[in-house]
Amino acid sequence: MDPLTLAIAAAPSFVASAVEFVEATTIVLAVGITRGWRAPLAGATLAALTLAVIVATLGVALVTVVPERLLLGLVGALLLLFGLRWLRKGVLRFAGIVALHNEEEIYRREVAELRAQGLRRTEWDWVGTAVAYKAVLLEGTEVAFIVIAFGAAGIAAMNAAIVGAVAAGALVIAVAALLRHPLTAVPENWMKFVVGAMLSTFGVFWFAEGVGARWPGDAASVPVILGAFLAASWVATRILAGLLPDGARVEARNV
């Protein structure tokens, strides 16, 4: 498989996974610092194993069983679904209608909720395990489907997408472990906005190919589609921001 296809599988998988890992790591950090590290690490590990099973079973089944054209249509629809959802949220955030994602605020809220539940009273902290498991599983589910989607081109592409996701997870976890603090310096809002545009782009590209359309220049049309999504999103952000009354802009304090 050519290097471009592998890069297309690995790069978006890395960026999308990094965004989700930052969110999951914030909650695991809150649990670990508040209630101890054994339980949240166990919960996070169990969630990672669950996600690995999902990718291994569903991903391999799609690549080996589903016909290529149908697979392109399914993958395109899946990527477009995730991409437009992320892109819509990014537009609303930058327009000031929805608050920007704030890891510091989320961390403080999680710590407060965990402390309100009191210290663990049993030998094993099941609350800490459950909270970490749920956080990693929920954030990682989108990553799993994105990895499956970008890996649908074949086993080599699947491996590249998995490597991208694992590399992102290792990087985020290593930095978080070193700092022991939420990764507030990561430009998560911008990353999610750009990834949303990228996912939407590949979704449109592959869905059209799945229904039999042919793009001018084939893969060379991908940057044009991406530019169209980014331009339309910028215009939408400006229009929505201009429609807000004075003083109505939401501050970046919530989620």
N, C-alpha and C positions, 0 to 999 in steps of 0.2 A: 504493500500500500504506500502511496506517495506521501512525502513529508507534509504537504499542505493539508491533506485529510487528517493526518495524525495531530497536527497543530490545531486544526479546527475542533477536534475532539477534546484535546487536552486543555487549551487555553480558557475557553468559557467554563469548562468544568472546574478549573482551578479558581477562577475569580468568583463564580457563583458559590462554590464550596467555602471559600474564605469568608464570604459575607455570612453564610449560615453558621459556620463554626465560631465566628466572633460572637454571634447572638447566643449560641448554646454554651460557649465557654464562660460568658458573663454569669449565667445562672449557676453553672457548676462551681465557679469561683465563689459565688455568694454562699452556696451550700457548704463548701469545704471550709471557708474561713469562719463561718458561723457555727457549724455543727461537727467539724472534723472531716478528714479527707477519705477515710476508708469507704464509707457508704456512697458518696457521690462518684468516686472513681469506679466503684463496682457497677453503679447504675449506668454511667457513661459507657463502660466497656460492654455491658449487656446490650445497650441500645446500638452500639457500633456493630456488634455481632448480628443483631437483628437486621440492620440495614445491609450488611454484607450478604446475608441469606437472600434478601429481596433482590439485590442486584444480580447475584449469581443465578438464581432460579428464573426470575422474570426476564433478565437481560439475555441470558443464553437462549432461553426459549424463543424470544422475539427474533434474535439473529439467525437461529438455525431452522425455525419452523415457518415463520410468516413469510409469504412471498414478497419480493423486493419492492414492487410498486405499492402494494398495500402497506408495507412497513414504512415506506417514505411518507405516505399519507398520514398514518397514525402518529409517527414521530413528529411530523410537521405540525399536526394539530396539537399535540402535547406541548411542544415548545412554544407555539403561539399562545396557548392558554396560559402557561407560566409567564411568558415574556410580557404579554399585555397586562397581566395583573401587576407585575413588578413595575412596568412602565407607567401604568395609571397611578399607582401609589407614589412613584417618584414625581410625576407631574403635580399631583395634589400637594405633596410636601413642599416642593420648591415654589409653588404658587402661594403658599401660606395658608392653604385651606386645611391641611392636615399637618400636625406637628412633626418635625424632623425626628428621626430615630436617635435616641440619646442613651447610649450604653451606661453612662454614669447614673442617670436617673433610674434606669431599669435595675441596676445593681443595688442601689440604695433601697428601692422598693422591695426587692427580693429578700434582702437582709432583714428588713423590718418585719416582713411577713414570717420569715423563718424564726426570728427571735420571739415573735408573738406566740408561736406554737410551743415555745419552751424547749429546754434541753431534752435530749433523748433520755428515756427512762428504762430502756431495755438494752441488752448487750449489743444488739445490732440496730442501727438507726434506719428503720424502714422508710421513714418519711424522707430522709436525705436521699436514699436510694431511688425512691419513686420520683422525686422531683427532678433529679439528674437524668434518670431514664427517660422521663417524659420530655424534658427539654431537648435532649440530644436526638431522640426519635422524631419529634415533631419538626425540628429544624433540619434534620438530616433526611427526612422523607423527600423533600423537594430536591435535595442534592442527589438522592438515589435515582429519582426519575430523570433528572437532567443527565446524569451519567449514562443511564440506559439509553436515553434519546440520542446523545452524541456518540454513543458506542454502537448504535444500531447499524452502522456502515460495515461492521464486521468485527471479528475477534480482535484484530490489531487495534482498531479504533476504540473498542470497548476497553482494552488494556490501557490505551493512552488516556481515556477519560477517567479511568480508575486511578491511574498514576497522578493525574492532575488533582483529583479530589483528595487523595491521600497526602500529596505534597502540601496542599493548602491546610489540611487538618494538622499535619505535623508542624508546619510553620506557626500557625495560630496558637496551638497548644504550647509550643516551646517558648514563644514570646510571653504568653500569659503566665506560664510557670515561672519564668524569669522575673517578671514584674509583679506578679501576684496582685494584679489590679486590672479592671476592665480596660480593653483596648480602645480608649476614647479617641486616640489620635488617628485611627483608621478611618478614611473618608467613606464610611459605609453607605451613606445616602447617595453619594455620587457613584460608587461602585455598583450599587443595586440598580440605579437608573441606567447606567451604561450596559450592564448585563441584561436588563430587561429589553433594551433595544436590540442587543445581539441575539437574544433568544427569539424575539419576534422576527428578526431578519431571517434567521435560519428556518424558523417555522414556516414563514411564507415561501421561502425558496424550496424547501423540501416538500411541502404540501402541494405546491404547484406541479412539481415533478411527479409526485405521486398520482396526480389526476391526469398526467400525460402532457403537461405544458413543457415548453422548452424555452429557457432563458437566453437572451442574446449574450453571446460570449460565455455562456455557462457560468462557472464559478466567478468570473470577472464581474458579474452583475451583483454579487453579494455586497461589495462596498457601496454601490449605488442604492440598494435597498436600505442598508444601514443608514446612509446619509439621509434618506427620505424619512425614516423613522425618527432620527435625531432632530431633523429640521421641523417635522410636524409636532414633535413633543415640545420643542423650544417655543414654537408659535403658540401652542396650547397653554403652556405655562405663562407666557406673557399676557395672553388674553384673559385667563382666569385671574391672574394677579391684578390686572387692570380693572376687573369687575368687582373686586373686594372694596367695601366701604373703608374710609379712613379709620385706622385703628382696629380693623377686624382681622389682621394677619395673625395667625397662630404662631406663638413663640415655640422655639425648639426645646421643649422641656419634657415631653411625654414619650411616646413610642413612635 
